Amino acid sequence: MSDGCAVELRFRTSVSSATTTTTPTQEPPSLFCFSVIRVTKQSTEPELLAAQYEKGASIFSCDAYTVLSNGGSVYLAGRETPEIDVSTVKLGHIGDAGVTTSSWVNTAIFMEAWNMVGAEGTFRTCDWTVKVDPDAVFFPQRLAPRLAPHTESGGNGYFVNNCGAFVQFGWSEFYGSLEVFSQAAVERYLVKANQQRCRTELEWDGWGEDLFVSQCMVKLGVDHIDMFDMLGDQRCVAAPCTDTTKVAFHDFKDSGSWFDCWFQSGGVPRPVIPLQVASV
C-alpha cells in the first residue's frame, strides 16, 4: 500500500479578471505515475520495468506509482502486479474500417486500468497523474516544474497536449507515450456517468486509448495545456537523448537501448522506497 504523495502547503498562481499574481511554489507539484505492461512470451515489458525499478528510473522516481498488467501477473516492484481483467485486444491496422492506429487497439484495457487507479485512490493524494508507456524514457523531475503554474484546485482540471507536429492537418495532439492529467481531470473522467457518456457518444471502436481518453476529456469540458516541446517521440518529433529539455523520449523497447538513452540524458540510479508501490 502506498503512502501516496506528501500533502504540502504550496503557493499557487492566482488569477483574477484584473490582475495575475504569481508566487513561486515552495516545491514542484507531486506526481502519481503508472504503467501498464503486457505479459506474454513475446513481451519485453516486464523485464524493462524490472530494470527501471532496480535503478529507480522513470515512474519509480515519482512521488507514488503503480504497475498494472494485462495477460497475466508477474512479480515486479516488490509485489504481484494487479491484472486488468479484460480480453486481450488485437493489433490495429491503418486502413481497416474505423481503425486509426497501428498500435495496440487497447482502449478497453485502459478503461479498466483507469477504474483500477480510481478504486485504489492514491492518485487523489497527488497533484497530477501521469500514465507512462513502458518503453518511454521518462524524467519526472523535469515534468513537475513545468506543471507548477497549472497546479490549482477547482474547475474541470487539465490534460496536456504533447505533440504539435500535425496540428495543421487536424491530427491528434495527444500521444500516449506520456499522458498527463491533473487530479481534477481524472476525478471528472472517473464519474461513471461521464465514462458512459464518452462510450456512447464517441465512435471509439478501433481507436487507441490515447485518442479515446483525450477526446473524452474534451467532451467532458476538461481544459488542455499545450506543451509541444516536452516530448521526443519518433511518432511525433524525435529528439536526441542528450536534449535535457525533454521530459521523455520514445520509444526504446529493450533495456539496453532504454538505459543508453537514460544515461545519455543524465539519468542517475537511485534507491526505490518499496512503500511507494500502490496496491490496486
PAVEXBA-860788 format. One line per 8 residues: number of its first residue (from 1); their letters; for each residue z, y, x of N, C-alpha, C. Coordinates in steps of 0.02 Angstrom, whole numbers, plus 50000, padded with zeros to 5 digits. Layout:
PAVEXBA-860788
NUM) a) Z Y X Z Y X Z Y X; ...
end
This chain:
PAVEXBA-860788
1) msdgcave) 50000 49940 50043 50000 50000 50000 50000 50062 50044; 49957 50110 50030 49952 50169 50071 50006 50219 50052; 50030 50255 50103 50074 50312 50090 50034 50371 50063; 49968 50366 50068 49924 50419 50043 49922 50477 50091; 49895 50533 50066 49890 50593 50106 49954 50633 50099; 49976 50662 50153 50037 50702 50152 50026 50763 50107; 50075 50778 50067 50071 50836 50023 50097 50896 50062; 50054 50942 50079 50073 51000 50118 50055 51063 50080
9) lrfrtsvs) 50092 51118 50092 50076 51182 50063 50019 51212 50104; 49964 51228 50071 49907 51258 50105 49890 51324 50069; 49867 51372 50108 49845 51434 50079 49770 51430 50068; 49747 51446 50008 49678 51439 49989 49642 51506 49986; 49576 51503 49980 49537 51562 49967 49544 51580 49893; 49566 51640 49878 49572 51661 49809 49516 51708 49792; 49486 51697 49732 49427 51735 49712 49440 51768 49645; 49426 51833 49640 49429 51868 49576 49364 51906 49567
17) satttttp) 49356 51936 49508 49294 51972 49494 49287 52034 49537; 49343 52060 49563 49342 52122 49601 49341 52111 49676; 49382 52064 49699 49389 52054 49771 49392 51980 49788; 49379 51966 49850 49388 51898 49876 49436 51902 49935; 49491 51867 49930 49541 51868 49983 49544 51799 50015; 49538 51798 50080 49539 51734 50116 49597 51733 50165; 49640 51684 50158 49694 51674 50206 49683 51606 50238; 49682 51602 50304 49668 51538 50336 49716 51483 50314
25) tqeppslf) 49689 51423 50307 49732 51367 50289 49777 51349 50347; 49835 51322 50333 49881 51301 50384 49853 51241 50422; 49817 51200 50387 49786 51141 50417 49727 51120 50374; 49682 51079 50402 49624 51058 50362 49646 51018 50301; 49604 51016 50249 49620 50975 50190 49622 50901 50207; 49655 50863 50166 49663 50791 50178 49606 50752 50147; 49590 50695 50178 49534 50654 50158 49555 50582 50142; 49535 50558 50083 49539 50487 50068 49468 50459 50075
33) cfsvirvt) 49460 50408 50117 49393 50382 50132 49389 50308 50115; 49330 50287 50093 49321 50216 50079 49250 50195 50095; 49244 50131 50109 49179 50099 50120 49176 50035 50079; 49115 50016 50061 49102 49953 50027 49059 49911 50073; 49081 49849 50087 49043 49805 50131 49015 49746 50091; 48957 49722 50114 48928 49661 50086 48951 49602 50128; 48975 49550 50095 48999 49490 50130 48948 49435 50118; 48902 49428 50163 48852 49374 50161 48842 49349 50232
41) kqstepel) 48807 49293 50239 48794 49266 50305 48751 49313 50347; 48708 49351 50313 48663 49395 50349 48694 49464 50365; 48747 49481 50330 48775 49548 50335 48815 49557 50400; 48804 49612 50434 48843 49630 50493 48899 49679 50476; 48905 49697 50412 48952 49750 50394 49026 49732 50406; 49049 49670 50390 49119 49655 50405 49135 49662 50479; 49091 49637 50522 49101 49643 50595 49101 49716 50616; 49056 49755 50588 49051 49825 50606 49114 49863 50586
49) laaqyekg) 49139 49852 50526 49200 49886 50504 49260 49863 50544; 49263 49799 50562 49319 49774 50602 49320 49808 50670; 49263 49818 50700 49259 49852 50765 49281 49925 50758; 49261 49957 50704 49282 50026 50692 49358 50031 50684; 49386 49982 50648 49459 49981 50638 49496 49974 50704; 49471 49932 50748 49504 49921 50813 49510 49985 50854; 49461 50029 50846 49461 50091 50884 49483 50152 50844; 49502 50141 50782 49523 50198 50740 49467 50247 50727
57) asifscda) 49407 50220 50718 49348 50263 50709 49329 50269 50635; 49287 50318 50620 49259 50328 50554 49313 50333 50501; 49310 50295 50447 49357 50303 50392 49429 50290 50414; 49438 50254 50469 49505 50235 50491 49541 50291 50527; 49508 50350 50533 49543 50409 50557 49550 50461 50502; 49536 50441 50440 49551 50484 50382 49625 50481 50367; 49648 50524 50324 49719 50525 50306 49740 50463 50269; 49695 50434 50230 49705 50370 50195 49637 50339 50185
65) ytvlsngg) 49636 50273 50177 49571 50239 50173 49579 50172 50139; 49522 50144 50119 49520 50075 50096 49450 50047 50107; 49445 49981 50110 49381 49946 50116 49377 49898 50058; 49323 49902 50019 49310 49856 49964 49252 49812 49985; 49245 49753 49953 49192 49707 49973 49155 49680 49912; 49093 49663 49923 49050 49633 49872 49022 49568 49899; 49029 49514 49861 49003 49450 49882 49055 49405 49914; 49118 49425 49910 49172 49387 49941 49224 49433 49969
73) svylagre) 49277 49404 49996 49331 49443 50026 49341 49420 50098; 49357 49466 50142 49369 49450 50212 49434 49484 50234; 49463 49457 50287 49523 49489 50315 49500 49544 50361; 49518 49606 50343 49494 49664 50381 49544 49721 50372; 49557 49756 50426 49603 49813 50425 49672 49794 50399; 49694 49734 50417 49762 49713 50403 49774 49681 50336; 49722 49662 50300 49731 49630 50235 49665 49600 50211; 49668 49562 50157 49608 49537 50125 49576 49595 50085
81) tpeidvst) 49512 49603 50094 49478 49658 50058 49475 49643 49983; 49491 49692 49941 49483 49683 49869 49409 49674 49853; 49394 49622 49813 49324 49607 49798 49303 49640 49733; 49243 49669 49734 49214 49700 49675 49183 49645 49632; 49205 49642 49571 49185 49586 49527 49123 49604 49486; 49066 49605 49519 49003 49614 49484 48951 49568 49516; 48898 49554 49479 48845 49511 49506 48809 49546 49563; 48789 49508 49613 48752 49535 49669 48685 49561 49644
89) vklghigd) 48667 49621 49666 48604 49651 49644 48549 49639 49695; 48487 49646 49673 48430 49632 49716 48407 49695 49752; 48364 49686 49801 48336 49742 49838 48281 49774 49798; 48283 49840 49794 48232 49876 49757 48169 49887 49798; 48114 49899 49764 48051 49912 49798 48017 49972 49765; 48003 50022 49807 47967 50080 49781 47902 50058 49749; 47888 50084 49690 47827 50065 49655 47841 50022 49594; 47897 49984 49596 47916 49946 49537 47936 49995 49481
97) agvttssw) 47926 49976 49420 47941 50020 49363 48014 50042 49364; 48025 50107 49367 48092 50134 49363 48131 50131 49428; 48103 50104 49481 48140 50096 49544 48124 50155 49589; 48176 50189 49612 48168 50249 49653 48194 50240 49723; 48213 50180 49742 48242 50169 49808 48222 50102 49836; 48212 50099 49901 48201 50035 49935 48266 50009 49965; 48319 50043 49952 48384 50019 49974 48413 49974 49921; 48476 49954 49929 48507 49909 49881 48516 49944 49814
105) vntaifme) 48489 49914 49762 48498 49941 49695 48569 49922 49673; 48616 49964 49692 48686 49945 49690 48728 49988 49644; 48696 50020 49596 48733 50065 49553 48790 50030 49517; 48778 49970 49490 48830 49935 49453 48889 49918 49498; 48876 49900 49560 48929 49885 49607 48974 49946 49617; 48943 50004 49627 48983 50063 49640 49016 50092 49577; 48989 50078 49519 49025 50096 49458 49094 50062 49458; 49094 49998 49476 49157 49961 49478 49200 49983 49536
113) awnmvgae) 49168 49996 49593 49206 50019 49652 49244 50083 49637; 49211 50130 49605 49245 50192 49588 49303 50181 49540; 49295 50134 49493 49351 50119 49448 49409 50087 49485; 49394 50047 49536 49447 50018 49577 49484 50072 49617; 49446 50119 49644 49477 50175 49679 49522 50215 49632; 49498 50225 49570 49538 50261 49522 49601 50224 49502; 49595 50157 49493 49653 50117 49473 49706 50116 49527; 49685 50113 49590 49733 50113 49645 49768 50180 49652
121) gtfrtcdw) 49729 50234 49648 49758 50301 49640 49773 50341 49702; 49766 50312 49761 49784 50350 49822 49743 50414 49829; 49681 50414 49804 49639 50474 49811 49672 50535 49780; 49717 50524 49731 49749 50580 49697 49799 50616 49741; 49819 50586 49796 49865 50619 49842 49827 50658 49896; 49761 50654 49894 49719 50687 49945 49676 50741 49913; 49653 50788 49954 49612 50842 49929 49541 50821 49913; 49513 50777 49955 49443 50757 49948 49437 50681 49956
129) tvkvdpda) 49386 50653 49922 49370 50583 49929 49301 50577 49960; 49295 50533 50010 49233 50525 50048 49213 50451 50048; 49154 50437 50020 49126 50370 50024 49079 50369 50084; 49090 50321 50129 49052 50318 50191 49017 50250 50197; 48952 50250 50211 48917 50188 50223 48943 50156 50287; 48949 50090 50289 48974 50057 50350 48934 50073 50412; 48868 50086 50404 48826 50098 50463 48818 50172 50479; 48860 50215 50448 48861 50286 50464 48915 50300 50516
137) vffpqrla) 48897 50335 50569 48944 50356 50620 48976 50421 50596; 49038 50418 50577 49072 50472 50540 49130 50500 50579; 49137 50567 50579 49192 50602 50612 49230 50644 50560; 49283 50615 50531 49321 50652 50480 49348 50719 50503; 49367 50723 50567 49397 50785 50592 49346 50842 50594; 49282 50827 50591 49231 50879 50587 49217 50900 50514; 49226 50853 50469 49213 50868 50399 49268 50910 50367; 49331 50893 50380 49386 50926 50345 49385 51002 50351
145) prlaphte) 49376 51032 50410 49375 51105 50413 49319 51137 50373; 49263 51102 50366 49207 51129 50327 49225 51133 50252; 49269 51087 50231 49287 51085 50160 49343 51133 50142; 49377 51159 50192 49436 51201 50180 49423 51260 50132; 49367 51296 50140 49357 51354 50094 49346 51334 50022; 49331 51271 50010 49316 51248 49942 49372 51206 49912; 49427 51201 49948 49483 51159 49926 49530 51199 49883; 49523 51192 49819 49565 51228 49772 49570 51188 49707
153) sggngyfv) 49619 51202 49668 49629 51166 49606 49593 51202 49549; 49585 51167 49494 49555 51197 49435 49480 51184 49431; 49452 51194 49373 49381 51184 49363 49362 51111 49364; 49297 51099 49368 49272 51030 49368 49262 51001 49437; 49279 51039 49488 49275 51013 49556 49207 51022 49587; 49198 50989 49646 49138 50996 49685 49114 50929 49712; 49049 50924 49721 49021 50872 49765 48975 50906 49814; 48961 50872 49870 48924 50903 49925 48854 50875 49929
161) nncgafvq) 48804 50919 49922 48735 50901 49936 48725 50902 50012; 48694 50849 50040 48692 50843 50112 48622 50837 50142; 48570 50843 50102 48501 50837 50128 48456 50888 50095; 48432 50935 50136 48388 50987 50109 48316 50980 50128; 48298 50923 50158 48230 50915 50185 48176 50914 50132; 48194 50891 50072 48142 50880 50021 48155 50921 49958; 48193 50975 49965 48210 51017 49907 48147 51043 49874; 48097 51063 49913 48036 51092 49885 47996 51043 49842
169) fgwsefyg) 48009 50978 49853 47974 50927 49814 48015 50903 49754; 48075 50931 49746 48118 50911 49691 48152 50845 49700; 48155 50820 49762 48188 50756 49775 48263 50766 49779; 48298 50710 49782 48371 50711 49785 48395 50749 49847; 48448 50787 49838 48479 50823 49893 48545 50789 49914; 48557 50730 49887 48621 50696 49895 48607 50626 49921; 48624 50614 49984 48610 50549 50015 48675 50509 50023; 48670 50444 50008 48729 50403 50001 48764 50382 50065
177) slevfsqa) 48736 50399 50123 48769 50380 50185 48837 50415 50192; 48843 50474 50163 48907 50511 50165 48913 50550 50100; 48957 50528 50056 48966 50559 49990 49035 50592 49988; 49036 50656 49971 49098 50695 49974 49111 50727 49906; 49172 50716 49881 49192 50741 49815 49263 50769 49818; 49274 50824 49783 49343 50848 49777 49381 50804 49729; 49447 50810 49732 49489 50769 49689 49473 50781 49615; 49462 50844 49596 49448 50859 49526 49382 50828 49504
185) averylvk) 49332 50825 49548 49268 50795 49530 49275 50721 49517; 49313 50687 49559 49324 50615 49550 49362 50602 49485; 49413 50642 49472 49450 50634 49410 49405 50643 49349; 49359 50690 49352 49314 50702 49296 49268 50642 49285; 49243 50615 49340 49199 50557 49334 49236 50497 49306; 49299 50487 49325 49336 50427 49306 49356 50425 49232; 49350 50481 49197 49364 50480 49125 49314 50432 49092; 49339 50383 49056 49296 50330 49028 49240 50358 48985
193) anqqrcrt) 49256 50408 48945 49205 50438 48902 49150 50471 48943; 49168 50500 48999 49118 50531 49043 49073 50479 49076; 49104 50424 49098 49063 50371 49127 49014 50343 49076; 49038 50334 49015 48995 50307 48963 48938 50355 48947; 48953 50419 48949 48901 50469 48937 48846 50464 48989; 48865 50457 49052 48815 50452 49106 48775 50387 49100; 48808 50333 49081 48773 50269 49074 48722 50270 49018; 48737 50306 48965 48692 50306 48907 48640 50361 48910
201) elewdgwg) 48655 50417 48943 48609 50474 48943 48565 50477 49005; 48582 50440 49057 48540 50439 49118 48499 50375 49119; 48437 50379 49140 48394 50320 49146 48403 50291 49217; 48461 50260 49227 48482 50243 49295 48461 50173 49317; 48432 50133 49273 48412 50066 49292 48359 50071 49347; 48372 50042 49405 48327 50047 49462 48347 50101 49511; 48398 50141 49495 48421 50193 49541 48469 50164 49592; 48472 50196 49650 48527 50184 49697 48589 50219 49673
209) edlfvsqc) 48646 50198 49698 48710 50225 49673 48717 50300 49688; 48687 50323 49744 48695 50393 49761 48659 50439 49711; 48600 50419 49690 48564 50458 49639 48603 50458 49574; 48630 50401 49555 48667 50397 49492 48728 50443 49494; 48769 50437 49546 48832 50474 49545 48820 50549 49550; 48769 50570 49588 48755 50641 49593 48729 50669 49527; 48683 50632 49494 48658 50655 49430 48711 50653 49376; 48757 50606 49381 48813 50603 49334 48858 50664 49344
217) mvklgvdh) 48872 50682 49406 48913 50741 49420 48881 50803 49390; 48816 50811 49399 48781 50869 49371 48789 50870 49295; 48779 50813 49263 48783 50808 49190 48853 50826 49166; 48904 50810 49206 48973 50822 49187 48997 50892 49205; 48952 50933 49232 48970 51003 49247 49006 51013 49312; 49004 50963 49357 49034 50971 49423 48989 51014 49467; 49018 51063 49500 48979 51108 49543 48961 51073 49608; 48907 51096 49640 48888 51068 49704 48894 51120 49759
225) idmfdmlg) 48906 51096 49820 48906 51137 49880 48850 51110 49924; 48807 51154 49949 48754 51133 49993 48777 51138 50066; 48779 51080 50099 48795 51077 50171 48739 51037 50204; 48681 51066 50208 48622 51030 50231 48620 51020 50307; 48668 51051 50342 48667 51046 50415 48719 50997 50442; 48753 50959 50398 48808 50919 50423 48789 50847 50438; 48731 50824 50416 48714 50753 50420 48651 50742 50461; 48656 50698 50510 48598 50674 50546 48578 50606 50519
233) dqrcvaap) 48529 50604 50476 48510 50543 50441 48435 50533 50449; 48416 50474 50473 48345 50461 50484 48304 50463 50420; 48337 50458 50362 48302 50461 50299 48295 50533 50273; 48329 50579 50307 48325 50650 50289 48301 50688 50350; 48347 50714 50390 48331 50746 50454 48373 50713 50508; 48340 50681 50555 48375 50647 50609 48405 50697 50657; 48455 50676 50694 48487 50719 50745 48513 50674 50800; 48511 50697 50862 48539 50657 50917 48614 50652 50911
241) ctdttkva) 48641 50597 50932 48714 50587 50927 48753 50637 50970; 48719 50668 51017 48752 50718 51059 48762 50784 51022; 48734 50791 50963 48742 50852 50923 48810 50850 50887; 48860 50880 50917 48928 50876 50891 48939 50924 50833; 48887 50959 50811 48894 50999 50749 48887 50954 50688; 48863 50893 50696 48853 50848 50640 48918 50811 50623; 48928 50801 50559 48986 50764 50534 48974 50689 50537; 48911 50668 50528 48895 50597 50527 48822 50586 50549
249) fhdfkdsg) 48810 50525 50572 48743 50503 50593 48728 50436 50559; 48665 50426 50539 48647 50366 50501 48575 50348 50516; 48558 50283 50528 48601 50226 50520 48602 50184 50584; 48659 50150 50596 48670 50108 50654 48703 50044 50631; 48663 49992 50625 48685 49932 50588 48721 49880 50630; 48722 49886 50696 48760 49839 50737 48811 49879 50778; 48864 49845 50798 48919 49880 50830 48899 49911 50897; 48851 49880 50933 48829 49908 50996 48798 49977 50988
257) swfdcwfq) 48748 49983 50944 48716 50047 50934 48763 50097 50899; 48806 50072 50855 48853 50116 50820 48899 50150 50870; 48929 50110 50915 48976 50139 50963 48941 50178 51018; 48880 50161 51034 48842 50204 51081 48838 50275 51053; 48821 50280 50988 48816 50345 50956 48885 50379 50953; 48935 50341 50934 49003 50368 50927 49028 50397 50993; 49020 50360 51047 49043 50385 51113 49002 50444 51136; 48935 50442 51124 48893 50498 51143 48915 50563 51108
265) sggvprpv) 48941 50555 51047 48962 50613 51008 49035 50631 51019; 49067 50600 51068 49135 50619 51085 49189 50578 51053; 49172 50519 51026 49222 50477 50996 49274 50454 51046; 49337 50456 51025 49393 50435 51067 49434 50384 51029; 49444 50324 51057 49485 50273 51022 49555 50299 51009; 49582 50279 50951 49650 50299 50933 49682 50243 50894; 49748 50237 50897 49781 50184 50858 49777 50197 50784; 49775 50143 50745 49774 50148 50673 49842 50128 50646
273) iplqvasv) 49867 50166 50599 49931 50150 50567 49916 50104 50508; 49937 50041 50510 49919 49993 50456 49940 50017 50387; 49995 50055 50381 50017 50077 50315 49968 50123 50281; 49917 50147 50318 49868 50191 50287 49818 50151 50245; 49821 50086 50247 49774 50045 50208 49795 50047 50135; 49749 50065 50091 49765 50069 50020 49752 50002 49986; 49798 49980 49944 49789 49919 49905 49754 49935 49840; 49706 49894 49821 49669 49905 49758 49679 49846 49713
end
